[in-house]
Amino acid sequence: MTNPPRIHLGVALDGAGIHPAAWREPSARPDELFTPDYWVGLVQLAEQGLLDFVSIEDSLALQSSERLHDDDRTDEVRGRLDALLIASRVAPVTHSIGLIPTVTTTHTEPFHVSKAVATLDYTSESRAGWQARLSIGSDHTHFGRRDPAEFLETLERASTADIGDLFAEANDFVEVVRRLWDSWEDDAEVRDASTDRFLDAAKVHRVEFEGRWFSVRGPSITPRPPQGQPVVASLGHAQVPYEFAAASSDLLFVTPSDVASAVSILSEVRAAEQKVGRAGEPLSVYVDVAVFLDGPEETGAARLARLDAKGRTLGQPPAVFTGSASELVEHFETLSALGYDGFRLHPGVVTDDLPRIVADVVPLLQQKGLFRERYEARSLRGLLGLPTTVPNRYAAV
């Protein structure tokens, strides 16, 4: 009898938690949300639970109950720190857990992102990832690269009109970043003082990318990251983002609402891979789940109802789980049997649900032989079961 495949497990960190009223819970520490110790403590706790990674949410717009505009609410958290800089702060005080900050593609430049994520891979010693995300919100007023009125018109049509251009731009963005990561070969640095030769110039390459949105000559100013290619993740709810992920990403987060939709989504993702002609490793597909776990004094369902009564309810997606740790593990087993690689949990209230994930969920998975007993890989690619040796596209074969 073969052992069941191990489950990969990550957690998404976003302020006080995914619920808009999370910051008002007794355990929450709203006065610490913009302090480094708050974030260091959360990631270190996740690492104690041997989780594969933490992702850190970010946006170029203030949080809002409106899709495209700022709102006037004062009863919800507003404001955030830069996710990539949080990851950079956390990297030196953690050892094994992967760090996947969100960095947007719509108003930024691939050169800046490439060297920032490469630097994170160095400071974390091979644990860096990057969640590439479009910026579709009020942030269009903060930048001068696009005409604000024209961009807003595009966004307002987004529910019914084709927004493929924004994803096509994101696809080119990731392609440029990946080329810049490869622009230095692994052994480009000679560092031989006796011959006054620090660099082998023949192993540093221009990328010469010419596209509709970017014209980038390269090379990068940062040597190739330790992982070669840090993990690129993306989030998808429909066909166009599935195709973007199939063309650009290593890891895809999806949001099925039930078992039937989970089956359908996985089929759509594999079809998207065929459509774009994905080569090499198939996408690793993870299920996003918002979790409100039962506690010693209150059930997860009761906690969710109480939070909902305080103001705005939690919108969709992702799907919401309420219940015990054992019920959540059963949910994992059901979806894993369909072919999903892992799960990214969004704590309803991070100061309540993250400790329960670590103390209750992880031990149950370990008892079933579904989760690691210790970290067995040094790199994020290794933790996620991705190839740890990534060929450089510019190196001579």
C-alpha positions as CSV (number, residue, x, y, z in Angstrom):
1,M,0.0,0.0,0.0
2,T,1.5,3.3,-1.0
3,N,1.5,6.3,1.3
4,P,-0.9,9.2,0.5
5,P,0.8,12.2,-1.1
6,R,1.8,14.9,1.2
7,I,-0.2,18.1,1.4
8,H,1.4,21.5,0.9
9,L,0.1,24.2,3.2
10,G,0.6,27.9,3.2
11,V,-1.1,30.9,4.9
12,A,-2.1,34.3,3.5
13,L,-1.4,37.2,5.8
14,D,-3.4,40.4,5.4
15,G,-3.5,42.8,8.4
16,A,-5.7,41.5,11.2
17,G,-7.3,38.8,9.1
18,I,-9.4,38.3,6.0
19,H,-12.7,39.4,7.8
20,P,-13.3,43.1,7.7
21,A,-14.1,43.2,11.4
22,A,-11.1,41.0,12.5
23,W,-9.2,44.0,14.0
24,R,-12.0,44.4,16.5
25,E,-11.6,41.0,18.1
26,P,-10.1,40.8,21.7
27,S,-7.0,38.9,20.5
28,A,-6.3,41.4,17.6
29,R,-3.5,43.9,18.0
30,P,-4.6,46.8,15.7
31,D,-2.0,49.2,17.3
32,E,0.7,46.8,16.1
33,L,-0.4,46.3,12.5
34,F,2.3,48.7,11.1
35,T,5.1,47.4,13.3
36,P,7.8,45.0,12.3
37,D,7.4,42.8,15.3
38,Y,3.8,42.0,14.4
39,W,4.8,40.6,11.1
40,V,7.9,38.8,12.3
41,G,5.8,37.1,15.0
42,L,3.2,35.9,12.6
43,V,5.7,34.4,10.1
44,Q,7.8,32.8,12.9
45,L,4.6,31.2,14.2
46,A,3.8,29.9,10.7
47,E,7.4,28.5,10.6
48,Q,6.9,26.7,13.9
49,G,4.0,24.9,12.2
50,L,6.3,23.9,9.3
51,L,4.2,25.6,6.7
52,D,5.5,25.7,3.2
53,F,5.1,29.5,2.8
54,V,3.4,32.6,3.9
55,S,2.0,35.0,1.2
56,I,1.7,38.6,2.1
57,E,-1.1,40.5,0.6
58,D,-0.6,43.9,-1.0
59,S,-2.2,46.5,-3.3
60,L,-1.5,49.9,-4.7
61,A,-4.9,51.2,-3.5
62,L,-6.4,51.5,-0.1
63,Q,-8.6,48.7,1.1
64,S,-12.2,49.4,0.1
65,S,-15.7,47.9,0.0
66,E,-16.0,49.3,-3.5
67,R,-14.3,47.5,-6.5
68,L,-12.9,50.5,-8.3
69,H,-13.2,53.4,-5.8
70,D,-12.1,54.4,-2.3
71,D,-14.9,54.3,0.3
72,D,-15.6,56.4,3.3
73,R,-15.7,53.6,5.9
74,T,-13.9,54.1,9.2
75,D,-14.8,50.8,10.8
76,E,-12.4,48.7,8.9
77,V,-8.6,48.6,8.6
78,R,-7.2,51.0,6.0
79,G,-3.6,51.2,5.1
80,R,-0.8,48.6,4.8
81,L,2.9,48.2,4.6
82,D,4.7,47.1,1.5
83,A,4.6,43.3,1.2
84,L,8.0,42.9,-0.4
85,L,9.6,45.0,2.3
86,I,7.9,43.1,5.0
87,A,9.3,39.9,3.5
88,S,12.7,41.4,3.4
89,R,12.4,42.3,7.1
90,V,11.3,38.8,8.0
91,A,13.8,36.9,5.9
92,P,16.8,37.3,8.2
93,V,14.9,36.1,11.3
94,T,13.4,33.0,9.8
95,H,15.1,30.0,8.4
96,S,13.0,27.6,6.3
97,I,9.6,29.0,5.5
98,G,8.9,30.4,2.0
99,L,8.1,34.1,1.6
100,I,5.7,35.1,-1.2
101,P,4.9,38.8,-1.2
102,T,2.4,40.3,-3.6
103,V,3.8,42.8,-6.1
104,T,1.5,44.3,-8.7
105,T,2.3,44.4,-12.4
106,T,0.0,47.1,-13.7
107,H,1.7,50.3,-12.6
108,T,5.2,49.1,-11.9
109,E,8.3,48.2,-13.9
110,P,9.7,44.7,-14.4
111,F,13.3,45.8,-13.9
112,H,12.6,47.0,-10.4
113,V,10.6,43.9,-9.4
114,S,13.2,41.6,-10.8
115,K,16.0,43.0,-8.7
116,A,13.9,43.3,-5.6
117,V,12.7,39.7,-5.7
118,A,16.2,38.5,-6.6
119,T,17.5,40.4,-3.6
120,L,14.8,38.8,-1.4
121,D,16.0,35.4,-2.7
122,Y,19.6,36.3,-1.5
123,T,18.5,37.7,1.9
124,S,16.2,34.7,2.6
125,E,18.8,32.2,1.2
126,S,16.6,30.7,-1.5
127,R,13.1,31.1,0.0
128,A,11.7,33.9,-2.2
129,G,8.6,33.9,-4.3
130,W,6.4,36.5,-5.9
131,Q,2.6,36.7,-6.4
132,A,2.1,38.7,-9.5
133,R,-1.2,40.6,-9.4
134,L,-3.0,43.1,-11.6
135,S,-4.0,46.4,-10.0
136,I,-7.6,47.0,-10.7
137,G,-8.8,49.6,-8.3
138,S,-8.5,53.3,-7.3
139,D,-4.8,53.1,-7.6
140,H,-5.0,54.3,-11.2
141,T,-5.1,57.8,-9.9
142,H,-1.7,57.5,-8.2
143,F,0.5,57.1,-11.3
144,G,1.3,59.0,-14.4
145,R,2.1,56.1,-16.8
146,R,-1.6,55.8,-18.0
147,D,-4.4,58.2,-18.7
148,P,-6.5,58.0,-15.5
149,A,-9.9,58.6,-17.3
150,E,-9.1,56.1,-20.0
151,F,-7.9,53.4,-17.6
152,L,-11.0,53.9,-15.4
153,E,-13.2,53.4,-18.4
154,T,-11.4,50.1,-19.1
155,L,-11.9,49.0,-15.5
156,E,-15.6,49.9,-15.5
157,R,-16.1,47.7,-18.5
158,A,-14.1,44.9,-16.9
159,S,-17.1,42.8,-15.8
160,T,-18.5,42.6,-19.3
161,A,-15.7,43.6,-21.6
162,D,-12.5,41.9,-22.4
163,I,-9.7,42.8,-20.0
164,G,-7.2,40.5,-21.8
165,D,-4.9,43.4,-22.5
166,L,-4.2,43.8,-18.8
167,F,-3.3,40.1,-18.5
168,A,-1.3,40.3,-21.7
169,E,0.7,43.1,-20.2
170,A,1.2,41.1,-17.0
171,N,2.3,38.1,-19.1
172,D,5.0,40.3,-20.7
173,F,5.9,41.7,-17.3
174,V,6.6,38.3,-15.9
175,E,8.5,37.3,-19.0
176,V,10.8,40.3,-18.7
177,V,11.4,39.6,-15.0
178,R,12.2,35.9,-15.7
179,R,14.6,37.0,-18.5
180,L,16.4,39.5,-16.2
181,W,16.8,36.7,-13.6
182,D,18.5,34.7,-16.3
183,S,20.6,37.5,-17.7
184,W,23.5,36.5,-15.4
185,E,24.7,32.9,-15.7
186,D,25.2,31.1,-12.4
187,D,29.0,31.3,-12.7
188,A,29.3,34.7,-14.2
189,E,31.1,36.0,-11.1
190,V,34.8,35.0,-11.2
191,R,36.0,37.0,-8.2
192,D,39.6,36.2,-8.8
193,A,41.7,39.0,-7.3
194,S,45.0,37.5,-8.5
195,T,43.9,38.2,-12.1
196,D,41.9,41.3,-11.4
197,R,38.9,39.6,-12.9
198,F,35.6,39.9,-10.9
199,L,33.2,39.1,-13.8
200,D,33.1,36.9,-16.9
201,A,31.5,39.4,-19.3
202,A,30.6,36.7,-21.8
203,K,28.2,35.2,-19.1
204,V,26.2,38.4,-18.6
205,H,23.6,38.8,-21.3
206,R,21.3,41.5,-22.6
207,V,17.7,40.3,-22.7
208,E,16.7,42.6,-25.6
209,F,12.9,42.4,-25.0
210,E,10.7,44.3,-27.3
211,G,7.0,44.2,-26.8
212,R,3.8,46.2,-26.8
213,W,4.3,47.5,-23.2
214,F,8.0,47.1,-22.4
215,S,11.3,47.6,-24.2
216,V,14.0,46.3,-21.9
217,R,17.6,45.9,-22.9
218,G,19.1,44.4,-19.7
219,P,21.0,42.8,-18.2
220,S,20.0,43.0,-14.6
221,I,22.2,44.7,-12.1
222,T,21.7,41.8,-9.7
223,P,23.3,38.4,-10.2
224,R,21.0,35.4,-10.9
225,P,19.0,34.5,-7.8
226,P,20.1,31.5,-5.7
227,Q,17.0,29.6,-6.9
228,G,17.7,30.6,-10.5
229,Q,14.0,31.4,-10.9
230,P,12.2,32.3,-7.6
231,V,8.7,30.9,-7.5
232,V,6.1,32.9,-9.4
233,A,2.5,32.6,-8.1
234,S,-0.8,34.0,-9.3
235,L,-4.5,34.0,-8.4
236,G,-7.2,33.0,-10.8
237,H,-11.0,33.0,-10.9
238,A,-11.7,32.5,-14.6
239,Q,-10.4,31.5,-18.0
240,V,-8.2,34.5,-18.8
241,P,-6.3,34.5,-15.5
242,Y,-5.9,30.7,-15.8
243,E,-4.3,31.2,-19.1
244,F,-2.0,33.9,-17.7
245,A,-1.0,31.5,-14.9
246,A,-0.4,28.7,-17.4
247,A,1.9,30.9,-19.4
248,S,3.7,32.7,-16.6
249,S,3.5,31.0,-13.2
250,D,4.7,28.1,-11.2
251,L,1.9,28.2,-8.7
252,L,-1.8,29.0,-9.1
253,F,-4.3,29.9,-6.3
254,V,-7.9,29.1,-7.2
255,T,-11.2,29.5,-5.4
256,P,-13.6,26.6,-5.8
257,S,-16.9,27.0,-3.8
258,D,-17.6,23.2,-3.5
259,V,-16.4,19.9,-4.8
260,A,-18.2,20.2,-8.1
261,S,-16.6,23.6,-8.9
262,A,-13.2,22.2,-7.7
263,V,-13.5,19.4,-10.4
264,S,-14.5,22.0,-13.0
265,I,-11.7,24.5,-12.1
266,L,-9.0,21.9,-12.3
267,S,-10.2,20.8,-15.7
268,E,-10.3,24.4,-16.9
269,V,-6.7,25.0,-15.6
270,R,-5.4,22.0,-17.5
271,A,-7.2,23.1,-20.6
272,A,-5.6,26.5,-20.3
273,E,-2.2,24.9,-20.1
274,Q,-2.8,23.1,-23.3
275,K,-4.2,26.3,-25.0
276,V,-1.1,28.3,-24.2
277,G,1.3,25.4,-25.0
278,R,2.8,25.2,-21.5
279,A,6.0,23.2,-21.5
280,G,7.8,21.5,-18.6
281,E,6.2,21.1,-15.2
282,P,2.4,21.5,-14.9
283,L,1.0,24.2,-12.8
284,S,0.9,23.5,-9.1
285,V,-2.7,24.3,-8.1
286,Y,-3.6,25.4,-4.6
287,V,-7.1,26.0,-3.1
288,D,-7.7,29.3,-1.3
289,V,-9.8,28.8,1.8
290,A,-10.9,31.4,4.4
291,V,-10.9,29.6,7.7
292,F,-12.7,30.2,11.0
293,L,-11.8,27.3,13.2
294,D,-13.6,26.1,16.3
295,G,-12.1,27.3,19.6
296,P,-12.5,26.1,23.1
297,E,-15.3,28.6,23.9
298,E,-16.9,29.4,20.5
299,T,-17.4,27.6,17.2
300,G,-16.0,28.9,14.0
301,A,-19.5,29.4,12.7
302,A,-20.5,31.4,15.7
303,R,-17.4,33.6,15.4
304,L,-18.1,34.3,11.8
305,A,-21.8,35.2,12.6
306,R,-20.6,37.5,15.3
307,L,-18.1,39.2,13.1
308,D,-20.6,39.6,10.3
309,A,-23.0,41.3,12.7
310,K,-20.4,44.0,13.4
311,G,-20.4,45.5,9.9
312,R,-19.7,44.2,6.4
313,T,-19.8,40.5,5.8
314,L,-16.9,38.6,4.2
315,G,-17.3,38.7,0.5
316,Q,-16.5,36.0,-2.0
317,P,-14.1,34.5,-3.0
318,P,-12.5,32.6,-1.4
319,A,-14.8,29.9,0.0
320,V,-15.3,30.1,3.7
321,F,-14.7,27.1,6.0
322,T,-16.1,27.0,9.6
323,G,-15.6,24.0,11.8
324,S,-13.1,21.9,13.6
325,A,-9.6,21.1,12.7
326,S,-10.5,17.5,11.9
327,E,-13.2,18.6,9.5
328,L,-10.8,20.9,7.8
329,V,-8.3,18.0,7.3
330,E,-11.1,15.9,5.8
331,H,-11.8,18.8,3.4
332,F,-8.1,18.8,2.5
333,E,-8.2,15.0,1.8
334,T,-11.3,15.3,-0.4
335,L,-9.8,18.0,-2.6
336,S,-6.3,16.5,-2.7
337,A,-7.9,13.3,-4.1
338,L,-9.1,15.4,-7.0
339,G,-5.5,16.4,-7.9
340,Y,-4.9,19.6,-6.0
341,D,-1.4,20.1,-4.8
342,G,-2.1,22.1,-1.6
343,F,-4.0,24.8,0.2
344,R,-3.5,28.4,1.1
345,L,-5.4,29.3,4.2
346,H,-6.7,32.9,4.9
347,P,-7.2,33.2,8.7
348,G,-10.5,34.8,9.5
349,V,-8.8,36.5,12.5
350,V,-5.1,35.9,12.2
351,T,-4.4,36.1,15.9
352,D,-7.0,33.4,16.6
353,D,-6.9,31.2,13.5
354,L,-3.2,31.0,12.7
355,P,-2.4,29.6,16.2
356,R,-5.1,27.0,15.7
357,I,-3.7,26.1,12.3
358,V,-0.3,25.5,13.9
359,A,-1.5,23.8,17.1
360,D,-4.5,21.8,15.8
361,V,-4.5,21.3,12.0
362,V,-0.8,20.5,11.4
363,P,-0.6,17.8,14.1
364,L,-3.7,16.1,12.6
365,L,-2.1,16.1,9.2
366,Q,1.1,14.7,10.6
367,Q,-0.8,11.9,12.3
368,K,-2.2,10.9,9.0
369,G,1.2,11.0,7.3
370,L,0.0,13.9,5.1
371,F,2.4,16.6,6.3
372,R,6.1,16.9,7.1
373,E,7.7,16.4,10.5
374,R,10.5,18.8,9.7
375,Y,11.7,21.0,6.9
376,E,13.4,18.8,4.4
377,A,14.5,21.4,1.8
378,R,16.3,24.7,2.0
379,S,14.7,26.4,-1.0
380,L,11.1,27.3,-1.6
381,R,11.2,25.5,-4.9
382,G,12.3,22.4,-3.0
383,L,9.6,22.7,-0.3
384,L,6.9,22.9,-3.1
385,G,8.3,20.0,-5.0
386,L,9.3,22.1,-8.0
387,P,12.5,21.5,-9.9
388,T,15.4,22.9,-7.9
389,T,17.7,23.1,-10.9
390,V,16.4,25.6,-13.5
391,P,18.3,25.9,-16.8
392,N,19.4,29.4,-17.7
393,R,17.9,30.3,-21.1
394,Y,21.0,32.3,-22.1
395,A,23.7,29.8,-21.0
396,A,25.5,28.0,-23.8
397,V,24.4,24.3,-23.9
